[in-house]
Amino acid sequence: MSRKLFTVLISVIGGVAAITAAVTAFLIFKEKQKRDEEELEHYLDSSIQ
């Protein structure tokens, strides 16, 4: 019984870690995309003037 509980606990912790990693990667990607768009907009505004 204890071994089954340990396996379930490790599985839950692993699942939470995987979801956390995926969300973090998504947020980092969106932040980088936003920053790149701002840099491009600044570059285009500067080049027009």
C-alpha positions in Angstrom: 0.0 0.0 0.0 2.8 2.4 0.9 4.6 1.8 -2.4 1.4 2.6 -4.4 0.9 5.8 -2.5 4.6 6.7 -3.1 4.1 6.1 -6.9 1.0 8.2 -7.0 2.7 11.0 -5.1 5.7 11.0 -7.4 3.4 10.9 -10.4 1.4 13.9 -9.1 4.6 15.9 -8.4 6.0 15.1 -11.8 2.7 16.2 -13.5 2.7 19.4 -11.6 6.3 20.1 -12.5 5.6 19.4 -16.2 2.6 21.7 -16.2 4.6 24.4 -14.4 7.5 24.1 -16.9 5.1 24.3 -19.8 3.4 27.4 -18.4 6.7 29.1 -17.7 8.0 28.4 -21.2 4.8 29.8 -22.7 5.0 33.0 -20.6 8.7 33.5 -21.5 7.9 33.0 -25.2 5.1 35.5 -25.1 7.2 38.1 -23.2 10.0 37.7 -25.8 7.6 38.0 -28.6 6.1 41.2 -27.1 9.6 42.6 -26.5 10.6 41.8 -30.1 7.5 43.6 -31.4 8.3 46.6 -29.3 11.8 46.7 -30.6 10.6 46.4 -34.2 8.1 49.2 -33.7 10.7 51.4 -32.2 13.1 50.6 -35.1 10.4 51.4 -37.7 9.4 54.6 -36.0 13.1 55.7 -35.9 13.7 54.8 -39.5 10.7 56.8 -40.7 11.8 60.0 -39.1 
